[in-house]
Amino acid sequence: HTDVAVDAARINEALLRKEAALKEQLYGGAVSQLEDAIKRLMPGGDLANLDPSGTYAGMRAGWQATYALASAGDAAAIGRFGAESLQLGEYSKSYFAGSPEYNAIRQEMIEALRAVQAEVTGAAAPATG
């Protein structure tokens, strides 16, 4: 009876792993869409009901958080960092209307994008030696 119990436990474990993989496959895109919807509705998102300075502050804080995660190698953050940078850039351009503040923010974003790009391409480069 011990062998049967061990085999049943292994089968059950394999079925649970398979179920988890299927759920991830089924819901993976949906979870991403839910996260995107929440982000767009939160302060800083393009659907938030804030005054322009509040919207800018929220977008900038979100961008800085994503930059920190992307710099640390978070694959999901790296994947969305470019789009968030463009979103912040577009909003900043209209918010600051071509002023020196916009140029400073634009330069900061370019440097951050290049830094993350260098980290990604450096990490993806084949090992030599």
N, C-alpha and C positions, 0 to 999 in steps of 0.2 A: 504493500500500500504506500510505502514511502516513495518508491519510484514514480508511482502514478501521481502523487501529490506534487513532486518536484516537476514532473513533466507538465502538469496542469498549471503550475505557477509560471513556468517558462512560456507556455502558450499564452497565458493571460498577460504576461509582461510584453510579449511580442505584439499582441493585439492592441494593448494600450499605446505602445509606440506608434503603431500603424495609425490608430485613431488620431493621435496627436499630430502626426504628419499630414493626415487628410484634412484636419481642422485648419491647420496652418495654411495649407494649399487653398482651401475653400474660403477662409475668412481673411487671409493675408491682405488682399487688395481692399476688402471692405474696411478693415481696421485702418489702413492707410487713408482711405477716403474720409472716415470718421475723424481721424486726427486732423486732416486738412480742413474739414468743415469747422471743427472746434477752433482751430487756429485762426481762421478767417473771421470768426465771430467774436473772438477775444480782443481786448485792447491791443492795438497795433495791427490787427487784421483789416483787410479792406472792407469788411462789412460791419466793423465796430461803430458804435454810435458815440464817437468822441469828437471834441473840437480838434482842429488841425494840429495843435501842439501836442495834445494827448495822443493822437494817432501817430505822430512822428516819434514821440518818446517810446511808445509801445513797440513800434516797428524796429526802432534802433535797439531796444533792449532784447527783442527776439533775435535780431541779427547778431548781436554780440554773443548771446548764448549759443547760437548755432555755430558761430565762428570758434568759440571755445571748444565745443564738442568736436567740430571738424578738425581742429588743430590737434586734438587728442587722438584722432584716428577713428572716430565714430563714423561708420560707413553710411548710416542713414543721414547724418548731419552733412557729410560730404556730398551726398546725393542731392540735398536740397539747398546747399549753400549758394550755389550760383543763382538759382531762381530767387531766393530771398534777397541776395545782393542786388539783383536787377529791380526787384519790387521796391526795396529801400531807395535805390538810386532814382527811380522814376518819381517816387513820392517826394524825395528830397529836392529834386530838380524843380518841381512845381512849388514846394513849400518855401524854398529859399530863393527861387526865381533868379538863378544865375549869380548869386552873391558869392563873396569869398568863402562863406560857410559851406556852400554847396561844393565848391572846388576842394575844400579840405576834406569833406566827407567822401567825395568821389575818390580822391587820392588814397584815403584810408582804406576804402573798399578794394581798390585796385591792388594795393599792397597785401591786404588780407587774402584776396583771391589768389594772387601769385604765391603767397606762402603756403596755402593749402594745396595748390597745384604742385608745388615743388615737393611737398611731403608725400603726396599721393604718387607722383611719378618716381620719386626716390624710393618709396616703399615697393613700388611695382617693378623696379629695375632688377634684372637678374643679378644674383650674387656673383662676384668675381673673386678670383684668388686662387 
